[in-house]
Amino acid sequence: MRPIGKYLAVSPIEEEIKTESGLLLSANDVADLRYKKAKVLAPGTDVSAIKAGDVIYFDKRSGFTMVIDGEKLTIITERDVVVVL
């Protein structure tokens, strides 16, 4: 599988979020956050700044979900990425 152009194939990472005081946020609170964390599985042919294996944050309202070879993947564009870790 190889995305074309400025697309990225990512696998969302479910994360527990703790407040500074040590409280874990509920799933509903986490769902209210605008950005999601994901691991890049494959960058598109025109993407140069992001590589496979990078962990990113992207706008959760962007992209779409596909099932490829039985694996659920999210496809986003490079411009939807806000942070590369």
Secondary structure by P-SEA (a helix, b strand, c coil): ccccccbbbbbbbbbbbbccccccccaaaaaaccbbbbbbccccccccccccccccccccccccccccccbbbbbbccccccccc
